[in-house]
Amino acid sequence: MKTIYLLLTLLGIVLPFSQFIPWVVENGFHFPLLLQQIVENPLAVFAWLDVIVTVIVIVCMVVNEGKKLKMRKLWIPIAASFIGGASVGLPLFLYMKQCHLENKI
């Protein structure tokens, strides 16, 4: 499972950023435009709200599970969730948890 979690983490980085980076190249870090496009239609709002709630759940899970298992470096999957989204933070935490359970971290 460790390998699968690591591959999913990489996929969670590559796929979303393959869409975001070209947007930034084209528009720069134009935050008002980004917000405008986020709320342009109900489907986009739905997707963003889903991501926000999922990231909050991931943070709660990382803190709860991580403390229970006495894991270190819990800030890494939390930061990854805020920077890269749920598709990065969740599989990264599961990878770290698996490593911890195998006493490799």
N, CA, C and O atoms as a GROMACS GRO file, in nm:
protein
  420
    1MET      N    1   0.082  -0.121   0.000
    1MET     CA    2   0.000   0.000   0.000
    1MET      C    3   0.086   0.126   0.000
    1MET      O    4   0.046   0.229  -0.054
    2LYS      N    5   0.202   0.116   0.061
    2LYS     CA    6   0.289   0.232   0.070
    2LYS      C    7   0.320   0.287  -0.069
    2LYS      O    8   0.316   0.408  -0.091
    3THR      N    9   0.352   0.200  -0.162
    3THR     CA   10   0.384   0.241  -0.298
    3THR      C   11   0.264   0.305  -0.366
    3THR      O   12   0.277   0.405  -0.437
    4ILE      N   13   0.147   0.248  -0.345
    4ILE     CA   14   0.025   0.302  -0.403
    4ILE      C   15  -0.002   0.442  -0.350
    4ILE      O   16  -0.035   0.533  -0.426
    5TYR      N   17   0.012   0.462  -0.218
    5TYR     CA   18  -0.009   0.594  -0.159
    5TYR      C   19   0.090   0.696  -0.215
    5TYR      O   20   0.054   0.810  -0.242
    6LEU      N   21   0.215   0.654  -0.233
    6LEU     CA   22   0.315   0.745  -0.288
    6LEU      C   23   0.281   0.781  -0.432
    6LEU      O   24   0.293   0.897  -0.471
    7LEU      N   25   0.241   0.683  -0.512
    7LEU     CA   26   0.202   0.710  -0.651
    7LEU      C   27   0.079   0.801  -0.657
    7LEU      O   28   0.072   0.890  -0.743
    8LEU      N   29  -0.016   0.779  -0.567
    8LEU     CA   30  -0.135   0.865  -0.564
    8LEU      C   31  -0.100   1.008  -0.522
    8LEU      O   32  -0.161   1.104  -0.569
    9THR      N   33  -0.002   1.022  -0.434
    9THR     CA   34   0.045   1.156  -0.396
    9THR      C   35   0.103   1.226  -0.518
    9THR      O   36   0.072   1.342  -0.543
   10LEU      N   37   0.186   1.157  -0.592
   10LEU     CA   38   0.246   1.215  -0.712
   10LEU      C   39   0.140   1.250  -0.815
   10LEU      O   40   0.145   1.356  -0.878
   11LEU      N   41   0.043   1.162  -0.834
   11LEU     CA   42  -0.068   1.189  -0.925
   11LEU      C   43  -0.149   1.309  -0.878
   11LEU      O   44  -0.193   1.391  -0.958
   12GLY      N   45  -0.166   1.320  -0.746
   12GLY     CA   46  -0.238   1.432  -0.688
   12GLY      C   47  -0.166   1.565  -0.705
   12GLY      O   48  -0.228   1.671  -0.699
   13ILE      N   49  -0.036   1.559  -0.726
   13ILE     CA   50   0.040   1.681  -0.755
   13ILE      C   51   0.033   1.712  -0.904
   13ILE      O   52   0.002   1.824  -0.944
   14VAL      N   53   0.062   1.612  -0.987
   14VAL     CA   54   0.076   1.632  -1.131
   14VAL      C   55  -0.056   1.673  -1.198
   14VAL      O   56  -0.058   1.770  -1.274
   15LEU      N   57  -0.163   1.602  -1.172
   15LEU     CA   58  -0.288   1.630  -1.243
   15LEU      C   59  -0.344   1.770  -1.215
   15LEU      O   60  -0.368   1.844  -1.310
   16PRO      N   61  -0.365   1.809  -1.089
   16PRO     CA   62  -0.418   1.944  -1.067
   16PRO      C   63  -0.324   2.055  -1.116
   16PRO      O   64  -0.368   2.152  -1.177
   17PHE      N   65  -0.195   2.039  -1.088
   17PHE     CA   66  -0.102   2.144  -1.127
   17PHE      C   67  -0.081   2.149  -1.278
   17PHE      O   68  -0.036   2.251  -1.330
   18SER      N   69  -0.113   2.041  -1.351
   18SER     CA   70  -0.106   2.045  -1.497
   18SER      C   71  -0.211   2.140  -1.555
   18SER      O   72  -0.199   2.184  -1.669
   19GLN      N   73  -0.311   2.170  -1.476
   19GLN     CA   74  -0.414   2.266  -1.518
   19GLN      C   75  -0.386   2.405  -1.460
   19GLN      O   76  -0.412   2.506  -1.525
   20PHE      N   77  -0.335   2.409  -1.339
   20PHE     CA   78  -0.314   2.537  -1.272
   20PHE      C   79  -0.194   2.613  -1.328
   20PHE      O   80  -0.202   2.734  -1.348
   21ILE      N   81  -0.084   2.544  -1.353
   21ILE     CA   82   0.037   2.612  -1.399
   21ILE      C   83   0.014   2.683  -1.533
   21ILE      O   84   0.054   2.798  -1.546
   22PRO      N   85  -0.048   2.618  -1.634
   22PRO     CA   86  -0.074   2.693  -1.758
   22PRO      C   87  -0.164   2.816  -1.735
   22PRO      O   88  -0.146   2.918  -1.801
   23TRP      N   89  -0.258   2.805  -1.642
   23TRP     CA   90  -0.344   2.920  -1.612
   23TRP      C   91  -0.259   3.034  -1.556
   23TRP      O   92  -0.276   3.150  -1.596
   24VAL      N   93  -0.168   3.002  -1.464
   24VAL     CA   94  -0.081   3.105  -1.405
   24VAL      C   95   0.012   3.163  -1.511
   24VAL      O   96   0.037   3.284  -1.511
   25VAL      N   97   0.062   3.080  -1.600
   25VAL     CA   98   0.149   3.129  -1.707
   25VAL      C   99   0.072   3.228  -1.795
   25VAL      O  100   0.126   3.331  -1.836
   26GLU      N  101  -0.052   3.196  -1.824
   26GLU     CA  102  -0.134   3.282  -1.910
   26GLU      C  103  -0.182   3.408  -1.840
   26GLU      O  104  -0.184   3.516  -1.900
   27ASN      N  105  -0.220   3.396  -1.712
   27ASN     CA  106  -0.284   3.507  -1.642
   27ASN      C  107  -0.200   3.570  -1.532
   27ASN      O  108  -0.234   3.676  -1.480
   28GLY      N  109  -0.090   3.507  -1.497
   28GLY     CA  110  -0.012   3.554  -1.383
   28GLY      C  111  -0.086   3.521  -1.254
   28GLY      O  112  -0.186   3.450  -1.254
   29PHE      N  113  -0.035   3.575  -1.144
   29PHE     CA  114  -0.102   3.554  -1.015
   29PHE      C  115  -0.209   3.661  -0.998
   29PHE      O  116  -0.201   3.745  -0.908
   30HIS      N  117  -0.308   3.657  -1.084
   30HIS     CA  118  -0.417   3.754  -1.088
   30HIS      C  119  -0.530   3.701  -0.999
   30HIS      O  120  -0.623   3.636  -1.046
   31PHE      N  121  -0.518   3.730  -0.869
   31PHE     CA  122  -0.611   3.673  -0.770
   31PHE      C  123  -0.757   3.712  -0.796
   31PHE      O  124  -0.843   3.625  -0.784
   32PRO      N  125  -0.788   3.837  -0.829
   32PRO     CA  126  -0.929   3.870  -0.858
   32PRO      C  127  -0.986   3.787  -0.974
   32PRO      O  128  -1.102   3.746  -0.969
   33LEU      N  129  -0.906   3.763  -1.077
   33LEU     CA  130  -0.952   3.681  -1.188
   33LEU      C  131  -0.974   3.537  -1.144
   33LEU      O  132  -1.071   3.472  -1.185
   34LEU      N  133  -0.884   3.486  -1.062
   34LEU     CA  134  -0.898   3.351  -1.009
   34LEU      C  135  -1.030   3.337  -0.932
   34LEU      O  136  -1.105   3.242  -0.954
   35LEU      N  137  -1.056   3.430  -0.842
   35LEU     CA  138  -1.181   3.426  -0.766
   35LEU      C  139  -1.303   3.439  -0.856
   35LEU      O  140  -1.403   3.371  -0.836
   36GLN      N  141  -1.293   3.526  -0.955
   36GLN     CA  142  -1.404   3.543  -1.049
   36GLN      C  143  -1.434   3.412  -1.120
   36GLN      O  144  -1.550   3.374  -1.134
   37GLN      N  145  -1.331   3.343  -1.165
   37GLN     CA  146  -1.352   3.217  -1.236
   37GLN      C  147  -1.398   3.106  -1.143
   37GLN      O  148  -1.468   3.014  -1.186
   38ILE      N  149  -1.359   3.113  -1.018
   38ILE     CA  150  -1.405   3.012  -0.921
   38ILE      C  151  -1.555   3.022  -0.899
   38ILE      O  152  -1.622   2.919  -0.885
   39VAL      N  153  -1.609   3.144  -0.897
   39VAL     CA  154  -1.752   3.161  -0.867
   39VAL      C  155  -1.836   3.188  -0.991
   39VAL      O  156  -1.953   3.226  -0.980
   40GLU      N  157  -1.779   3.168  -1.110
   40GLU     CA  158  -1.852   3.195  -1.234
   40GLU      C  159  -1.975   3.108  -1.253
   40GLU      O  160  -2.076   3.153  -1.307
   41ASN      N  161  -1.966   2.983  -1.210
   41ASN     CA  162  -2.082   2.897  -1.229
   41ASN      C  163  -2.099   2.805  -1.108
   41ASN      O  164  -2.003   2.779  -1.035
   42PRO      N  165  -2.220   2.756  -1.088
   42PRO     CA  166  -2.248   2.673  -0.971
   42PRO      C  167  -2.163   2.546  -0.963
   42PRO      O  168  -2.130   2.501  -0.853
   43LEU      N  169  -2.127   2.488  -1.076
   43LEU     CA  170  -2.046   2.367  -1.074
   43LEU      C  171  -1.906   2.395  -1.019
   43LEU      O  172  -1.851   2.315  -0.944
   44ALA      N  173  -1.848   2.508  -1.057
   44ALA     CA  174  -1.716   2.545  -1.005
   44ALA      C  175  -1.724   2.572  -0.855
   44ALA      O  176  -1.635   2.531  -0.780
   45VAL      N  177  -1.828   2.640  -0.810
   45VAL     CA  178  -1.846   2.667  -0.667
   45VAL      C  179  -1.862   2.535  -0.592
   45VAL      O  180  -1.802   2.516  -0.486
   46PHE      N  181  -1.943   2.445  -0.646
   46PHE     CA  182  -1.960   2.312  -0.586
   46PHE      C  183  -1.825   2.243  -0.567
   46PHE      O  184  -1.796   2.193  -0.459
   47ALA      N  185  -1.744   2.242  -0.672
   47ALA     CA  186  -1.615   2.173  -0.666
   47ALA      C  187  -1.523   2.237  -0.562
   47ALA      O  188  -1.459   2.166  -0.485
   48TRP      N  189  -1.518   2.369  -0.559
   48TRP     CA  190  -1.431   2.437  -0.462
   48TRP      C  191  -1.478   2.417  -0.319
   48TRP      O  192  -1.396   2.396  -0.229
   49LEU      N  193  -1.609   2.423  -0.296
   49LEU     CA  194  -1.660   2.400  -0.161
   49LEU      C  195  -1.634   2.257  -0.117
   49LEU      O  196  -1.604   2.232   0.000
   50ASP      N  197  -1.644   2.162  -0.209
   50ASP     CA  198  -1.614   2.024  -0.179
   50ASP      C  199  -1.467   2.009  -0.138
   50ASP      O  200  -1.436   1.939  -0.041
   51VAL      N  201  -1.379   2.074  -0.211
   51VAL     CA  202  -1.235   2.069  -0.178
   51VAL      C  203  -1.209   2.131  -0.041
   51VAL      O  204  -1.134   2.075   0.038
   52ILE      N  205  -1.270   2.245  -0.014
   52ILE     CA  206  -1.249   2.313   0.114
   52ILE      C  207  -1.292   2.225   0.231
   52ILE      O  208  -1.219   2.210   0.329
   53VAL      N  209  -1.411   2.166   0.221
   53VAL     CA  210  -1.459   2.079   0.328
   53VAL      C  211  -1.369   1.957   0.342
   53VAL      O  212  -1.338   1.915   0.454
   54THR      N  213  -1.328   1.900   0.231
   54THR     CA  214  -1.241   1.782   0.235
   54THR      C  215  -1.107   1.814   0.301
   54THR      O  216  -1.056   1.733   0.379
   55VAL      N  217  -1.050   1.929   0.271
   55VAL     CA  218  -0.923   1.968   0.332
   55VAL      C  219  -0.940   1.986   0.484
   55VAL      O  220  -0.852   1.947   0.561
   56ILE      N  221  -1.051   2.043   0.526
   56ILE     CA  222  -1.077   2.057   0.670
   56ILE      C  223  -1.086   1.919   0.736
   56ILE      O  224  -1.032   1.898   0.844
   57VAL      N  225  -1.154   1.826   0.670
   57VAL     CA  226  -1.164   1.690   0.724
   57VAL      C  227  -1.026   1.625   0.731
   57VAL      O  228  -0.994   1.558   0.829
   58ILE      N  229  -0.946   1.644   0.628
   58ILE     CA  230  -0.811   1.587   0.627
   58ILE      C  231  -0.728   1.643   0.742
   58ILE      O  232  -0.658   1.568   0.811
   59VAL      N  233  -0.734   1.774   0.764
   59VAL     CA  234  -0.658   1.835   0.874
   59VAL      C  235  -0.701   1.774   1.007
   59VAL      O  236  -0.616   1.739   1.089
   60CYS      N  237  -0.831   1.761   1.028
   60CYS     CA  238  -0.880   1.700   1.154
   60CYS      C  239  -0.832   1.557   1.168
   60CYS      O  240  -0.790   1.515   1.276
   61MET      N  241  -0.837   1.481   1.059
   61MET     CA  242  -0.793   1.342   1.062
   61MET      C  243  -0.643   1.331   1.088
   61MET      O  244  -0.599   1.248   1.168
   62VAL      N  245  -0.565   1.415   1.021
   62VAL     CA  246  -0.419   1.412   1.039
   62VAL      C  247  -0.383   1.442   1.184
   62VAL      O  248  -0.302   1.372   1.244
   63VAL      N  249  -0.445   1.544   1.240
   63VAL     CA  250  -0.415   1.580   1.379
   63VAL      C  251  -0.458   1.468   1.473
   63VAL      O  252  -0.381   1.428   1.559
   64ASN      N  253  -0.578   1.418   1.457
   64ASN     CA  254  -0.631   1.314   1.546
   64ASN      C  255  -0.552   1.183   1.533
   64ASN      O  256  -0.501   1.131   1.633
   65GLU      N  257  -0.542   1.130   1.412
   65GLU     CA  258  -0.472   1.004   1.391
   65GLU      C  259  -0.323   1.018   1.421
   65GLU      O  260  -0.263   0.930   1.483
   66GLY      N  261  -0.265   1.128   1.376
   66GLY     CA  262  -0.123   1.148   1.396
   66GLY      C  263  -0.084   1.156   1.542
   66GLY      O  264   0.017   1.097   1.583
   67LYS      N  265  -0.162   1.227   1.622
   67LYS     CA  266  -0.133   1.235   1.766
   67LYS      C  267  -0.154   1.100   1.833
   67LYS      O  268  -0.076   1.059   1.919
   68LYS      N  269  -0.260   1.030   1.792
   68LYS     CA  270  -0.289   0.899   1.851
   68LYS      C  271  -0.173   0.802   1.825
   68LYS      O  272  -0.138   0.721   1.911
   69LEU      N  273  -0.114   0.810   1.705
   69LEU     CA  274  -0.005   0.721   1.669
   69LEU      C  275   0.133   0.778   1.703
   69LEU      O  276   0.236   0.716   1.677
   70LYS      N  277   0.133   0.900   1.761
   70LYS     CA  278   0.258   0.968   1.796
   70LYS      C  279   0.349   0.986   1.674
   70LYS      O  280   0.470   0.962   1.679
   71MET      N  281   0.287   1.029   1.564
   71MET     CA  282   0.362   1.052   1.441
   71MET      C  283   0.430   1.189   1.447
   71MET      O  284   0.384   1.280   1.516
   72ARG      N  285   0.538   1.202   1.373
   72ARG     CA  286   0.609   1.328   1.362
   72ARG      C  287   0.578   1.394   1.229
   72ARG      O  288   0.524   1.331   1.137
   73LYS      N  289   0.612   1.520   1.220
   73LYS     CA  290   0.602   1.597   1.094
   73LYS      C  291   0.460   1.602   1.038
   73LYS      O  292   0.441   1.596   0.916
   74LEU      N  293   0.362   1.612   1.126
   74LEU     CA  294   0.223   1.619   1.081
   74LEU      C  295   0.194   1.746   1.002
   74LEU      O  296   0.095   1.752   0.928
   75TRP      N  297   0.278   1.847   1.016
   75TRP     CA  298   0.258   1.971   0.942
   75TRP      C  299   0.274   1.949   0.791
   75TRP      O  300   0.220   2.026   0.712
   76ILE      N  301   0.348   1.846   0.751
   76ILE     CA  302   0.374   1.826   0.607
   76ILE      C  303   0.246   1.792   0.531
   76ILE      O  304   0.217   1.859   0.432
   77PRO      N  305   0.168   1.691   0.571
   77PRO     CA  306   0.045   1.666   0.495
   77PRO      C  307  -0.059   1.777   0.512
   77PRO      O  308  -0.143   1.796   0.425
   78ILE      N  309  -0.055   1.849   0.624
   78ILE     CA  310  -0.147   1.962   0.642
   78ILE      C  311  -0.111   2.072   0.543
   78ILE      O  312  -0.198   2.124   0.473
   79ALA      N  313   0.016   2.107   0.536
   79ALA     CA  314   0.061   2.210   0.440
   79ALA      C  315   0.034   2.165   0.298
   79ALA      O  316  -0.010   2.244   0.215
   80ALA      N  317   0.059   2.038   0.268
   80ALA     CA  318   0.034   1.984   0.134
   80ALA      C  319  -0.113   1.994   0.097
   80ALA      O  320  -0.147   2.018  -0.019
   81SER      N  321  -0.201   1.976   0.196
   81SER     CA  322  -0.345   1.987   0.170
   81SER      C  323  -0.384   2.130   0.135
   81SER      O  324  -0.468   2.151   0.048
   82PHE      N  325  -0.325   2.226   0.203
   82PHE     CA  326  -0.357   2.366   0.175
   82PHE      C  327  -0.292   2.415   0.045
   82PHE      O  328  -0.350   2.498  -0.025
   83ILE      N  329  -0.175   2.364   0.014
   83ILE     CA  330  -0.104   2.408  -0.106
   83ILE      C  331  -0.150   2.332  -0.230
   83ILE      O  332  -0.179   2.392  -0.334
   84GLY      N  333  -0.157   2.201  -0.218
   84GLY     CA  334  -0.188   2.119  -0.334
   84GLY      C  335  -0.328   2.062  -0.337
   84GLY      O  336  -0.372   2.008  -0.439
   85GLY      N  337  -0.398   2.072  -0.226
   85GLY     CA  338  -0.534   2.022  -0.219
   85GLY      C  339  -0.542   1.883  -0.157
   85GLY      O  340  -0.442   1.822  -0.119
   86ALA      N  341  -0.664   1.836  -0.148
   86ALA     CA  342  -0.692   1.707  -0.086
   86ALA      C  343  -0.624   1.593  -0.160
   86ALA      O  344  -0.586   1.493  -0.100
   87SER      N  345  -0.607   1.608  -0.291
   87SER     CA  346  -0.548   1.501  -0.371
   87SER      C  347  -0.400   1.482  -0.342
   87SER      O  348  -0.341   1.382  -0.383
   88VAL      N  349  -0.339   1.577  -0.273
   88VAL     CA  350  -0.200   1.564  -0.231
   88VAL      C  351  -0.194   1.528  -0.082
   88VAL      O  352  -0.124   1.434  -0.043
   89GLY      N  353  -0.265   1.601   0.000
   89GLY     CA  354  -0.256   1.585   0.145
   89GLY      C  355  -0.301   1.450   0.197
   89GLY      O  356  -0.236   1.392   0.284
   90LEU      N  357  -0.411   1.398   0.144
   90LEU     CA  358  -0.463   1.270   0.195
   90LEU      C  359  -0.371   1.152   0.161
   90LEU      O  360  -0.332   1.079   0.252
   91PRO      N  361  -0.334   1.132   0.035
   91PRO     CA  362  -0.246   1.018   0.010
   91PRO      C  363  -0.108   1.034   0.075
   91PRO      O  364  -0.045   0.936   0.112
   92LEU      N  365  -0.062   1.159   0.088
   92LEU     CA  366   0.066   1.181   0.155
   92LEU      C  367   0.058   1.139   0.302
   92LEU      O  368   0.148   1.073   0.353
   93PHE      N  369  -0.051   1.178   0.370
   93PHE     CA  370  -0.067   1.137   0.509
   93PHE      C  371  -0.076   0.984   0.520
   93PHE      O  372  -0.014   0.925   0.609
   94LEU      N  373  -0.151   0.921   0.431
   94LEU     CA  374  -0.163   0.775   0.436
   94LEU      C  375  -0.028   0.708   0.411
   94LEU      O  376   0.002   0.605   0.472
   95TYR      N  377   0.053   0.766   0.323
   95TYR     CA  378   0.188   0.715   0.300
   95TYR      C  379   0.272   0.729   0.427
   95TYR      O  380   0.339   0.634   0.469
   96MET      N  381   0.268   0.847   0.488
   96MET     CA  382   0.345   0.871   0.610
   96MET      C  383   0.298   0.778   0.723
   96MET      O  384   0.380   0.727   0.800
   97LYS      N  385   0.168   0.758   0.732
   97LYS     CA  386   0.113   0.670   0.836
   97LYS      C  387   0.162   0.527   0.815
   97LYS      O  388   0.200   0.459   0.911
   98GLN      N  389   0.159   0.481   0.691
   98GLN     CA  390   0.206   0.345   0.661
   98GLN      C  391   0.354   0.330   0.695
   98GLN      O  392   0.395   0.229   0.753
   99CYS      N  393   0.433   0.431   0.659
   99CYS     CA  394   0.576   0.428   0.695
   99CYS      C  395   0.594   0.424   0.845
   99CYS      O  396   0.677   0.349   0.896
  100HIS      N  397   0.516   0.506   0.916
  100HIS     CA  398   0.524   0.509   1.062
  100HIS      C  399   0.489   0.373   1.122
  100HIS      O  400   0.557   0.325   1.212
  101LEU      N  401   0.384   0.313   1.071
  101LEU     CA  402   0.343   0.183   1.122
  101LEU      C  403   0.448   0.076   1.095
  101LEU      O  404   0.458  -0.023   1.167
  102GLU      N  405   0.526   0.097   0.990
  102GLU     CA  406   0.634   0.004   0.959
  102GLU      C  407   0.765   0.048   1.024
  102GLU      O  408   0.871  -0.008   0.997
  103ASN      N  409   0.756   0.152   1.110
  103ASN     CA  410   0.872   0.206   1.183
  103ASN      C  411   0.983   0.255   1.092
  103ASN      O  412   1.101   0.234   1.121
  104LYS      N  413   0.945   0.320   0.982
  104LYS     CA  414   1.046   0.372   0.889
  104LYS      C  415   1.055   0.523   0.893
  104LYS      O  416   1.145   0.581   0.832
  105ILE      N  417   0.965   0.589   0.963
  105ILE     CA  418   0.973   0.735   0.977
  105ILE      C  419   0.998   0.766   1.123
  105ILE      O  420   1.009   0.882   1.160
   0.00000   0.00000   0.00000
